[in-house]
Amino acid sequence: MRKSFAVLGLAALLGPSLQAQSPVPPREAKGYAAIQESDLRRDLAYIASDKLEGRLSLQPGDEAAVHWIADEFAKAGLVPAAKDAAGKPSYLQAVPMVEYRADRATTSVTLTRGGQTSVWHAPEAFGAYRKAIDLTAPVVFAGYGITAPELGYDDYKGIDAKGKIVFVFDHEPQEDDPKSIFNGTGNTRYATTRVKLLNAQAHGAVALVVVAEPNRKHLTNAERAARIGGSITRAVPIPLQAIADDELHIPSVLVLDDVADQLFETLAAAQHTTGKAEASALQAAIDKDLSAQSRDLPDTTLTLHLRNTSERDGTSWNVVGLLPGSDPKLKAETVLITAHHDHDGSAPCPADKGGVNEQGQPTPAGPDCTQIWHGADDNGSGTVGVVELAHAFAANGARPKRSILFVVFAAEERGLLGAYYLAQHPLRPLDTTRAQINFDMIGRDEKPSPQTDGLIQIPPDTSNRLNLIGALYSPGYDAVVKQENEHVGLVLDDRFDHESALNVFFRSDQFPFVLHNIPAFWWFTGFHPDYHHITDTVEKIDYPKMTKILELAYLSGWRFANDAQTPVFVENPRP
């Protein structure tokens, strides 16, 4: 659009408040105008209602959400992107799963050394797997368990892990060094246990044992999770779930510091020191110059005995609808717009506590009382956001050149299962998937909470702020969003790309696609005290802000799907 120099100068002075009034390109305007706050209010009132009982994966409430999303995709005129069991087009991609409850009482880890045995149970040592496991193997220490050829780093260099149990530190080297090749003080895709498991499996290992870094300056994952409270404190824990035919087929065990110290004692004896001191020295040596410190642990054998109290098969669903592109050639390429539909379900109220209804009003304690984790923000907001954008793109008339695959994933809360499943069983080629916009919690203003206290700085005013997570691996994606934000005027924030204590980078459904070198961002308005609590209800949603976020996503999605040049994935990023 043509502007006078006077208007341009005024825009520079006033910033986003004036730029937000700039008209969008006419070819995209009809769909942009179709994004309505009233739609979001109506749809979220249903998705986060008492009727859906908190949308726990493999439960009727989540099934109802699945069918509602599929119906909305059909109303929007999207093309079914999957096939049912009979081979007919369907909006539902089946995600076969195993649901199980780990038996903490009988699960054990046993160390054998010098003819003596030591046996540990939870919480000192604990593992969970989708079926019973019994295995015994020698142990090899493999640093942080990372093989990153693009960074010139390999913890497996010089060791043989075949047929062994690999013992590793959690997280990544040099986390406190802003100049570290591992994204400075942030995370890279190598920091998560799943990637370490896949790497151990690729090296022939039979299991992985993980301990928090001995010199850490952050909470362990278990300590951080405990600070959240809410759902994880329920009397009967939510059952675990796994992909039935997951590409990952070796178990992992988490051990506490005291157990790790005993494992390291065999190295410490030669140095006339303690296992604790040896662990600390090994981490310090790696962090100093990224030199490999991996080695066999002499006379060290572990036996893993993992048991479940129950196991059952089940099927959840990724809901998938396609908007075909307009270009005969480029329509074979794909842009993903995604969220997840599940949350934490419901449970009987504790004897001395009541519940909260869908409007955030307290309900009295009693024998008929039920606590419902409504998940209005997490992730009702993302679910209705994907649905709203599906309607908006379809209503626009003119279509971008590339195709857009709208996906609302299954079982994110159980471990990103639907997203990992689609990445393992793609409906369209991943090598021509150009970008992913992933919504997870886009409906609130970020506020201090026990989970984040002391771990990340929260700005005093977050009422117009959107966190974007993933720019390390695709600065080009980031640039497009910032350019389109000139029409919308949000405050864009990359704080979570530069922290490692909260592990945010790999906690949502964009991450499985980052592992496939796809430019993928998590769009996120931040944590708050209601995260995974029964108080995450619709009356707390910031609908005007959520509408702006969807407007920005619409414009950015158009660019990804229509520009001649698409974002590039950077495999060897530097901070």
N, C-alpha and C positions, 0 to 999 in steps of 0.2 A: 504494500500500500504506500502511496506517495504521501509524504509528510513534509511540512514546511520546516525550515531550519529552526524557527522559533519553537515549534512543537517538539522537535527532537531535543533541543536544549532543555526545555521544561521537563521532558521525560527523564533526561539524565539526572536532573536535580531531584525529582520526586520519586524516581525508582519504580519499584513494582506496583505501587498504588496507582500510578497512571498507566503503566504498561499493561496492567491487568485489563484495561478497557480497550486495548488494541484489538481490532477485529481479526478473527481467524480467517484463513484463506477461504474464499467462497465455495470451493469444491468440497470442503470439509464442514461447512457451517451448519448444514441441516442436522447432521448427526451430533455435532457439538451441542446444538440447542436442545436436542432430545434428552440430554442428561439432566434429570430433574430431581431435586431434593425430595419432592413428594413421593416419587417412586421408591427411593431409598428408605424412607420412613415406613411405607406400606410393606415393602418386602422384608425389611429387617424385623418388623413387628411379628411376622410369621416365623422366620428362620430362628429367632431367639425366643420364641414363645414357650410357655409351659408345655404345650401340646407335643413339641419335639423332644422334650425330656433331656436336653443337653447334647443331643446328637452324638452319643458315644458310638464309635465304630462297631459295626456288626450288631447294632441294636435298632429296634423299629423306628426310633426318632430320627436317626441318621438316614435310614432307608427312605423315610418320608421326605427329608431334605433332598436326597438324590433324585427322587422322582419329580419334585417341584422344579429343580434346576433343569432336568431334561425337558419338562413341559415348557419352561420358559425359552429354552433354546429352540424348541419346535415352533413356538409362537413367533420368535424372531426370524424364522426362516433359515436357520443354520442347517447345514448338511450333516446328517449323522456321520461321525468320523470313525466309528468302530463297527464291529459285526457281532451279532449274538451267536449263541451256540448253534443255530441253524444256518449261519452264514448270511443272515439278513442284516441290512444296515441298522445301526443302533446308536443311540447317544451314550450308551453305557459300555465302558471297557471293564470287563471283569478283572478283579484283583484277588486271586486266590490267596488265602491267608491261613495261618495257624494261630489260634489263640491259646495261651497257656499261662499257668500260674507256677512260678518257680517255688520250689520247696526250700525255704531258707534253713529249715531245721536239719535236713539230711544232706543238702549240698555241702561239699567239703573240698578243700585243697590240702594235699599231704606232701610234705617235703621229706625226702629220704636222702640222708647224707651220713657217711661213716657208719652205716648199719643202724642208725637211729632215725626215728620218724617224729615229725611235728605235724599236727593236724589243726587246721583252722576252719572255722565256720563264719557265717555272716555275724557282725559286719567286718571282721578283720579281713576276710577274703570271700568274695561272692561273685558268682557268674550265673548267667541265665542263657538258655538256648531252647530252640523250639522243640527239641526232643532230648531224651536222656543221653548223657555222654559219660563214658568211662574211658579214660586214656592215661597212659603213663609214658613220659618221654624226658630225655635230658633237656637242660635249659641253656639257652644262649642269650646273652645280653646284647641288644641291638640299639643302643642309644635311644633316640627318639622314634625309631622305627620308620624312618623316612627315606625314600629314594626319590630324589628330585633332580633328574639329569639336567634339566634346563637351568638349575641353580648350581650345578657342579657339586652336589651333596648326595652322599649315599651311606646310610648307616649299615648297610649290608655288605659293604666292601670288605673283603678279606675274611668273611665268616661263611659257614655253611649252615643254613637253617633247616635243611631238608629233614623231615621226620622229627623235628625238635619243637619244644615250646619256646616261643620268643618272648623275652621280658624287656619291656620298654618304659621310658618316661612318657608321661602325658604331654600334650602341647607341643611346642617347637623350640628350637635353640634361640638364644639371644632375645627373648621376648621383651626385655627391658632396654634394648638398644635401638634407638630411633633409626639408626643407619643399618640395621640388620637386613640381609638379603631376604629374610622371611618377613617381608612387609613391616619392617620396623617394629613398632609396638603393637601392631595389629596381627590378625591371623592370615595365613594362606590356607589353601585347600588341603594342606598336609597335616593340619593340627588335629583333626578329628579322629576318633577311634575307628570309625568305619574304614577310612582310607588306610589307616595303619593295619587293620585286619586284612584288607584286600592285598596290601603289599606283602604282609607276612605269608598269606596264602600263595601269592605268586612266587614266593621264594621257597615253597615246599613245606612251610611250617604246619603243625597240626593244631596249634592253639596260640593265643596271645594273652600275656599277662601284663597289665598296665598298672603303674603306680604314679601318683602325682610327683612332679619334679621336686627333689629334696630341697632345692634352694629357692623354691617358688616365693613370690611376693603377692600371690593372689589366693583366693579361696579355691579349694578343690571343687570339682563339679558337684559332688554330693553336698558339700557345705553350702554352695550357692543355691542349689535346688531346695535345701531345707529352709532357707530364708524366705522362700516364696510362700510357704504355708498353703492354705486353701486345699485344693484337691488332693495333694499328696499326703495330707494328714487324715484322710478318711479312714474309718475303722477297718473296712475291707478294701484293700488297694485295688485299683483298676488292673485287670489282667493285662499281661504283655501280649503283643502281637508281632508276627513276622510274615514276610512274603514266603509263601509255601515253597516256591522254586527259586529262591533268592540265589543270585550269583555268589553270594558270600556263604561258605559252608564250613567255616571253622569257628569255634567258640572263643569268647574272650572272658577274662576274669579280672576283676578289679581288686587290688590288695591295698591295705593301708601301709603307712610308713614302717611300722614295727615289723610287719611281715617282709617287706622289701629289705629292711636292714639285715634280717636273718639270711635272706637269699644272697646278699652281698658279702656275708661273713667269709665265704670261701675265698674271695679275693682279698679281703681285709687281712686275713691271717698272714699272707705273704708280706704285707706292708706293716705288720705289727700295729694295726689300727682297728677300728670298729667298722661294722657294716654301714652304720650311719655316716661315718666320716668318708668311707670309700664311695658311697653313693653321691655324696656332696662333691667329692673330688672329681668323680667322673663327669658329672654335669658341668662343673666349672671348666674342666678341660675341653669339653665340646664347645661350650659357649665362648671360650676364649678365642678360638681361631677356626671353629667348625671342623676340627680334626676328628677322625673316626676313633672311637674308644670301644668299639664293639668287641666282644670276646666270649668264648665259652665260659660257663661257670663250672669249675671243676667239681666233680663228685656231688652234683646237684641234679636230682631227679624230682619232678613233680607228678603227682597223680591228681587228675581232675575228676571229680564225681559230681555230676550235675543231674539234679532230679526235679521233676515237676509234679505238683499235686493234681493237675488236670491238663488235658490237651484236647482241643477240638478244631476241626476244619471249619472255615467259613469263607464267604465271599463278600467283599465290598466292591465299590464301583468308582472309577474315575468317570466323570461326566464330560463328554467331549463333543463339541460341535464346530464345524468348519465354515468359515466365510471364504469362499473361493476368490482368489485374486482375479483381477481384470486383464492382466497381461498373459497372452498365450504361453509365453516362455517362463516368465517370472512367477506365475502362479504355482509352480512346482516348489517354490521356496516358502518357508513358513516363519511366521512370528507367533510366539506363544503369549497368551494373556491368561494368567492362572491365579488360583487361590486354593484353599482347602475347605471342605464342608464339615468336617467332624469336630467335636470338642470332647468334654470330659463327662458327659452323661449326668446321672442322678444317683442318689443313695438315700436310704432312710436317715432322717435327722437323728443326731445324737440325743440321748434322753433329756439333756438339759439345754438343748438349742433348737431354735426354730429354723425356718428357711426364709427365702426371699422369692417373691413371685416375679413374673415377667416384666412388671412395671417397677421393680425395685422396692416393693413394699414388703415389710416383714410378715411372715406367717408364723402362727404360734406352734410351739413344741407340742408333741403328743404322738400317740401311736400311729396316726394317719399322716404325720408330717413327712414331707419329702424335700430334700435339698436338691436343687437343680442348678447345674453349672450352665447357665444360659449361653455364654460365649457370644454376646452381642458384638463385642469388638473382635474377639478371637474365636472363630474367624467369620462370624456372621457378616461383618463389614466387608471382608474380602469377597465372600460368596456373592452377596448382592451387588458388589462392585463389578464383578465379572459379568453377571447377568445384565446389569445396566449397560455396560459397554457392548455386549452382544447386541442388545436392542438398538443402541446408538449407531453402531457401524452398519447394521442392517437397514436402519431407517434412513441413512444418509443417501441412499440411491447410488451415487458414484462410489466405486470401490477402489481401494489401493491396488497396486500391481501384484503384490505378493499375497498369498493366502494367510489368514489369521486363524489359528486353532485356539479356541476357547476351551479351557480345561479347569474343572473344579475337582481337586484331588481327594482321594480317600486317605484316611488314617495318617494324617500328618502328625497328630498328637502322639501317635504310637511309634514314630520314628521315620517320618517322611515316606511312608511305605508306598502310597499311591504314586508319588513323584519318582521314587526309585524304580517302581514297576514300569511306568511309562518310559523311563530312560532305558530300561532293559528290554522293553517290548514296544518300541516306538511305532506310532501309527503313521508317521511321516518321517522321512530321513532326517536324522540329526545333523548330518554334515551339511545340509542346506537349511538348517534352522538358524535364522539370523539374529534373533533377540528374544528375550523373555521378560515380560513385565509380571512380577509376582506380588500379589497383594496378600499381606498377612498383618492384620490389625491396622486398619487405615481410618479408624473412626473416633479416636480419642486425642486428647492433649496429653503429652508426656508429663508425668508427675513423679516426684521422688517416691521410692518404695523400698521395703527391706531388701529386695533382690539387688537393687542398684546402689544402695547407700554406700558411699565410700569407694565405689568402683568406676563410676563415670559421672562427669559433670552434666547436670541438666539445666539448660537455660531457664531463666526466671519466667519467660513468656514463650510458650510453645503453641499458642493458639493458631498460628499460621505456619507451622513448621512441619516439614516432611523429611524423614530420614531415608536416605538412599544408600543401600548397602551393596557393594560390588564393584565400585569404580576402579579398584586396583587392577582388575582383569579386563576392563574395557573403558578406557578414558573416552573413546569415541561415543559410546552409549551415553556417558555422563554429559558430554558436550551437547548432544541432541536434546536431552531433557532440559538442560539449562537454557538452551535457545528457545524451546517451546514455552518455558516458564515465563518468558517475557509477555505472553498473552494471559497468564494466569496470576502470577505474582505471589507464589508461595515462597517461604524461606526454606531453602534446601540445605540439608545438613549431612555431613559425612563422618560424624564423630565415631560411629560404630565400625567404620573401616580402620580405625586406629586404636582399638582396644582389644585385649585378648582375655580379660577376666570373665566376661559374660558369654564368650563363645557365640556371639550373635551370628557371625558369618555363615555358620553351618547349621542354623536352627530353623530354617524354613525351606520351602519347596523349590527355591531357585537353585539350591546347592547341588542336587544331583545333576543338573544340566551344566553347571560350572565344571563339574568333573568331566564333561564331554566337550569342553572348550567352546561353550556357547555363551555369548555375552548375556548375562542374566543378573538382574537386580531384584533385591527385595525392597519393596515400597512399604514403609513402616512408620507409624506415627509415635511409636515408643511405648515403653512399659508404664504401668500405673499401679496403684495399690489393689485394683480389682482384678489384676491378671491372674487367671486360674482360680478365681474365687467366685462364689455364687452371686456376688454383687456386680458382675460384668453384665449389666442390663441396659436395655435400649434407651432409657431416659438420660443416660450419661453420654450418649453419642453426640459428637459435634457434626451435625449434618451439613451445615454450610461448608465447613472445611473439607469434609469427605467429598462433597460435590466438586470442589475445586481440584482435589487430587485426581478424581476421575476425569475431569476436563483435561488436566495435564497429561494423564495416561492416554487419553484418546488422541490428543495431538501428537504425542511421542510415538504412539503405536502407528499412526498414519505415516510418520516419517520413516520408521523402521520398515514398514511394509511398502513404501513407495519410492524412497530415495534411490538414486542410482548407486550410491555407495552405502554399504551397511556397516554397522559397528564391527570392529576387528577385536578378536580375543587375543590378549597378550599373554603368552604362555610363561614368559620369564620376567614378570614385573619386578620393578625396584621401587622402594618407597620414595 
